[in-house]
Amino acid sequence: MNDALVLEGIEKGYNRGKPAEVMVLRGATLSLARGEVVALVAPSGAGKSTLLHIAGLLDSPDAGTLHLDGRAMAGLGDRERTEARRAEIGFIYQFHHLLPEFTALENIVIPQLANGGTKPVAEARARMLLDSVGIAARASHRPAALSGGEQQRVAFCRALANGPRLLLADEPTGNLDPATSDQVFAALMALVRSTGLSALIATHNMELAARMDRVVRLSSGRVV
């Protein structure tokens, strides 16, 4: 299996077996090749976030299988899932969720230390990542002193801090104005391309989606 991510027959519902049961995913199937950047497009409430959470091992499907870099994830314990998620997957959300009491640099260093890295190596990588998205000069600033675009660029760098193979992003520029969104997305794509990452990016923005390798849609709980 040469794909970075394979989801097959994923089903997910809430209030299962009850009158108020809601089925969100109905046999969703998707594969993501190594180095491929795929846009996931769907209206709000269609299950994009649920699919991303399952792909990122933050949630478990009711049925179906998940392979990450050729490795079956079914049956793994919580510790193994956490280790796989920390080492293999980077997450970006619509809101940056940076730690407000720490600087931009420290926000990127902390995940590396949590993953067993040393401080000098972590700081060097953090500075390299910040430089790659054009905000190295803002390394010592806390999030409150950064613009929205700068905050999201720091979030990108944090997601890539541990050198993941798969990037999952949920509306990563959805909280930015159009001009800033375009600039920040360009920085994200440059970063993804330079590292050879595979990426699944949920977006409402069809102009941004068109700049990715492939567009898939989530409709009635299935990927089409």
C-alpha positions as CSV (number, residue, x, y, z in Angstrom):
1,M,0.0,0.0,0.0
2,N,1.7,3.2,-1.2
3,D,-0.9,5.7,0.0
4,A,-0.3,8.0,3.0
5,L,-3.9,7.7,4.1
6,V,-6.6,5.2,3.2
7,L,-10.2,5.4,4.6
8,E,-12.5,2.6,3.5
9,G,-16.2,2.3,4.3
10,I,-16.1,4.8,7.2
11,E,-19.4,5.1,9.1
12,K,-20.1,7.4,12.0
13,G,-23.3,8.2,13.7
14,Y,-24.4,9.8,17.0
15,N,-27.1,8.6,19.4
16,R,-26.7,5.2,17.7
17,G,-29.7,3.0,18.1
18,K,-31.9,5.8,19.5
19,P,-34.8,7.6,17.8
20,A,-32.6,10.7,17.5
21,E,-29.8,8.8,15.8
22,V,-27.9,11.0,13.3
23,M,-25.7,9.3,10.7
24,V,-22.9,11.6,9.6
25,L,-20.7,9.3,7.5
26,R,-22.2,6.5,5.4
27,G,-19.4,4.4,4.0
28,A,-17.0,7.2,3.2
29,T,-14.0,6.0,1.2
30,L,-10.9,8.1,0.4
31,S,-7.2,7.6,-0.4
32,L,-4.5,10.1,-0.3
33,A,-1.2,9.5,-2.1
34,R,2.1,10.4,-0.7
35,G,2.9,14.0,-1.4
36,E,-0.7,14.7,-2.6
37,V,-2.7,17.8,-1.5
38,V,-6.4,17.2,-1.6
39,A,-9.2,19.7,-1.0
40,L,-12.3,18.4,0.9
41,V,-15.3,20.4,0.1
42,A,-18.7,20.3,1.7
43,P,-21.3,22.6,3.3
44,S,-21.3,23.1,7.0
45,G,-22.7,20.2,8.9
46,A,-21.9,17.7,6.2
47,G,-19.3,15.8,8.3
48,K,-16.0,17.3,7.2
49,S,-14.7,17.8,10.7
50,T,-15.9,14.3,11.7
51,L,-14.0,12.8,8.8
52,L,-10.9,14.8,9.6
53,H,-11.1,13.7,13.3
54,I,-11.3,10.1,12.3
55,A,-8.4,10.4,9.8
56,G,-6.4,12.1,12.6
57,L,-7.1,9.4,15.2
58,L,-9.0,11.8,17.4
59,D,-12.2,9.8,17.0
60,S,-13.0,6.2,16.0
61,P,-15.5,5.2,13.3
62,D,-18.4,2.9,14.0
63,A,-17.4,0.8,11.0
64,G,-14.8,0.9,8.3
65,T,-11.0,0.7,8.2
66,L,-8.2,3.3,8.4
67,H,-4.6,2.8,7.2
68,L,-1.9,5.4,7.9
69,D,1.2,5.1,5.8
70,G,0.3,1.5,5.2
71,R,-0.3,0.7,8.8
72,A,-3.7,-0.5,10.0
73,M,-4.9,1.7,12.9
74,A,-7.8,-0.6,14.0
75,G,-7.3,-2.2,17.3
76,L,-4.6,0.2,18.6
77,G,-4.8,1.2,22.2
78,D,-5.1,4.8,23.3
79,R,-1.3,5.1,24.0
80,E,-0.4,3.7,20.5
81,R,-3.0,6.0,18.8
82,T,-1.5,9.0,20.7
83,E,2.0,8.1,19.7
84,A,1.0,7.6,16.1
85,R,-0.9,10.9,16.0
86,R,2.0,12.8,17.6
87,A,4.6,11.4,15.3
88,E,2.7,11.1,12.0
89,I,0.0,13.8,11.9
90,G,-0.1,17.6,12.0
91,F,-3.4,19.5,12.6
92,I,-4.4,23.0,11.6
93,Y,-7.8,24.4,12.6
94,Q,-9.7,27.5,11.6
95,F,-8.7,29.2,14.9
96,H,-5.0,29.1,15.7
97,H,-5.4,27.9,19.3
98,L,-1.9,29.1,20.2
99,L,-0.9,29.2,23.9
100,P,-1.2,32.9,24.8
101,E,1.4,33.0,27.5
102,F,4.2,31.7,25.2
103,T,6.0,33.3,22.3
104,A,5.6,32.2,18.7
105,L,8.9,30.4,19.0
106,E,7.9,28.6,22.2
107,N,4.5,27.5,20.7
108,I,6.5,25.6,18.1
109,V,9.1,24.3,20.5
110,I,6.7,22.8,23.0
111,P,5.3,20.1,20.8
112,Q,8.8,19.0,19.9
113,L,9.8,18.8,23.6
114,A,6.6,16.8,24.3
115,N,7.7,14.4,21.6
116,G,11.1,13.8,23.2
117,G,13.2,16.5,21.3
118,T,15.9,18.6,22.9
119,K,15.5,22.3,23.3
120,P,18.4,23.4,21.1
121,V,17.3,21.2,18.2
122,A,13.6,22.2,18.8
123,E,14.5,25.9,18.8
124,A,16.5,25.6,15.6
125,R,13.7,23.9,13.8
126,A,11.2,26.4,15.1
127,R,13.3,29.3,13.7
128,M,13.6,27.5,10.4
129,L,9.9,27.0,10.1
130,L,9.1,30.6,11.0
131,D,11.6,31.8,8.5
132,S,10.0,29.6,5.8
133,V,6.7,31.4,6.2
134,G,8.2,34.8,6.4
135,I,7.8,35.7,10.1
136,A,11.2,34.9,11.7
137,A,11.3,38.4,13.0
138,R,8.2,37.8,15.1
139,A,9.6,34.8,17.0
140,S,9.7,36.5,20.3
141,H,6.2,37.9,20.1
142,R,3.2,36.4,22.0
143,P,0.1,35.6,20.0
144,A,-1.7,38.8,21.1
145,A,1.0,40.9,19.5
146,L,0.6,39.1,16.1
147,S,-1.9,39.8,13.3
148,G,-4.4,37.1,12.4
149,G,-2.4,36.0,9.4
150,E,0.8,35.8,11.5
151,Q,-1.0,33.8,14.2
152,Q,-2.2,31.3,11.6
153,R,1.3,31.0,10.1
154,V,2.6,30.1,13.6
155,A,-0.1,27.5,13.8
156,F,1.1,26.1,10.5
157,C,4.6,25.9,11.9
158,R,3.4,24.2,15.1
159,A,1.6,21.6,13.1
160,L,4.8,20.7,11.2
161,A,7.1,20.9,14.2
162,N,7.5,17.2,14.6
163,G,7.9,16.4,10.9
164,P,4.6,14.7,10.3
165,R,3.9,12.8,7.1
166,L,0.2,13.8,7.0
167,L,-1.3,17.2,7.4
168,L,-5.0,17.6,8.2
169,A,-6.5,21.1,8.0
170,D,-10.0,22.2,8.9
171,E,-10.8,25.6,7.2
172,P,-7.3,26.8,7.9
173,T,-7.9,30.3,6.4
174,G,-11.6,30.5,7.2
175,N,-11.1,33.1,9.9
176,L,-9.1,35.5,7.7
177,D,-10.1,38.3,5.3
178,P,-9.8,37.4,1.6
179,A,-6.4,39.1,1.0
180,T,-4.8,37.7,4.1
181,S,-6.3,34.3,3.4
182,D,-4.7,34.2,-0.1
183,Q,-1.3,35.1,1.3
184,V,-1.5,32.7,4.2
185,F,-2.7,29.9,2.0
186,A,0.2,30.5,-0.4
187,A,2.6,30.2,2.6
188,L,1.0,27.0,3.7
189,M,1.2,25.4,0.2
190,A,4.8,26.4,-0.1
191,L,5.6,24.8,3.2
192,V,3.7,21.6,2.3
193,R,5.4,21.3,-1.1
194,S,8.8,21.9,0.3
195,T,8.4,19.1,2.9
196,G,6.7,16.6,0.6
197,L,3.7,16.3,2.9
198,S,0.4,14.7,2.1
199,A,-2.4,17.0,3.1
200,L,-6.2,16.8,3.3
201,I,-7.6,20.4,3.6
202,A,-11.2,21.1,4.3
203,T,-12.4,24.4,2.8
204,H,-15.4,26.3,1.6
205,N,-13.2,28.4,-0.7
206,M,-13.4,27.0,-4.2
207,E,-10.6,29.3,-5.5
208,L,-8.2,27.8,-2.9
209,A,-9.5,24.3,-3.6
210,A,-8.6,24.7,-7.3
211,R,-5.0,25.3,-6.3
212,M,-4.7,21.8,-4.8
213,D,-4.0,18.6,-6.7
214,R,-7.5,17.2,-6.4
215,V,-10.9,18.2,-5.1
216,V,-13.3,15.7,-3.4
217,R,-16.7,16.4,-2.0
218,L,-18.6,15.0,0.9
219,S,-22.2,14.4,0.1
220,S,-24.8,12.4,2.1
221,G,-22.0,11.0,4.2
222,R,-19.9,9.7,1.2
223,V,-16.9,11.1,-0.5
224,V,-17.7,11.7,-4.2
